[in-house]
Amino acid sequence: MYVIVLRYLAPLDVIDALKDAHYANPAGVFAKGMVRFAGPLVPRTGGLIIAEGEPSAIEAAVASDPFITQGAATADIFRFEPTWTSGKAAAAPSAP
């Protein structure tokens, strides 16, 4: 599982203009069904995405995002192994 942290470099009017393309990007994490959770940071300085997928697929999907390709944001991708959920230990993760 991955945490993707987007940090906006552009003003919010530019981010807002790219938002539909960000969600509709056919090569992106949303269209590929990789997203478990996503939303803007508060205050709105970026966004956070929790995603699942193969490492190379996640990296390619993020690299194709219009926020990234247009230079409006940067993305940091962190892999993690879920070991705790809703107050219970999670099942042992499987290695991708």
N, C-alpha and C positions, 0 to 999 in steps of 0.2 A: 504494500500500500504506500501511497505517496502523499506528501503535503507539498503543494505548489504555492509559493508566495509570490504574488505579483506586486511590484512597487511602481506606482505611476511616476513617469518622468514628465508627462505632458499635462497641461491644464485640464480640468474636468470637462470643459466643453469639447475638447478633442477626444477624451475618453468616451464621453456620451455619444459622440458622432460615430465612434468605432464599435460601440457596444453590440449592436445588432449583428455585425460581421463577426465579432468575437464569439457570440453564441451560435451563429449559423455556419461557421467555418467547417466545411465538409471533412477536412483533415484534422480537426481539433478534438479536444477531449470531450466536449459536449456531444458532438455528432457521433463520435466513436463509442459512446456509452460508457466511458471510463469514470465519469464523475459520480461520486457518492454524495458529496455535499459541496456547496460553493456559495460564496457571497462576498460582499465588499467588507473591507476593514472599517472600523469605526475609531477615529474619524476616517473619512474616505480618502486614504492615501494609497490604496492598492486593494488587492483581493486575495482570498484564500480558497484553494480548491483541494479537496480530499479526493484522490483518484486511485483507481486500480488498473493494472495492466502490466505488460512486459516493459522492462526498462527502456528499450530502444523505441517502443511505440509511444510511451509517455513523452520521452525527449523529443521525438519527431512531431507529436501533436502540439506540444508547447511551442516548439520553434516555429510552427506554422501559424500561430495565433496572430491575428491582425494587430493586437496591442504590441506584440513583439516585433513583427515584420515592419511596422510603421514607426518603430522607435518610441512609442508612447509609454512603454513599460519595460521593466526587466522582470525576469522570472528566476527564482531559486527553487530547485527541486530537491526535496529531502525524502529519502526512503525510510520507512519505519515498519516495524513488525508489531502489529496490534497484540497486546498481551492482556489487556484489561478492557472490559466493556460493561456498562450499566451496573457497576459494583461487583462484577464477577470476573474471574480469570477467563480469558478467551482461549479457544482451542489453539494448540500449537500452530504457528504460521508455517505455511509451505514456502519453500524457496522458489523464486521464479526461475 
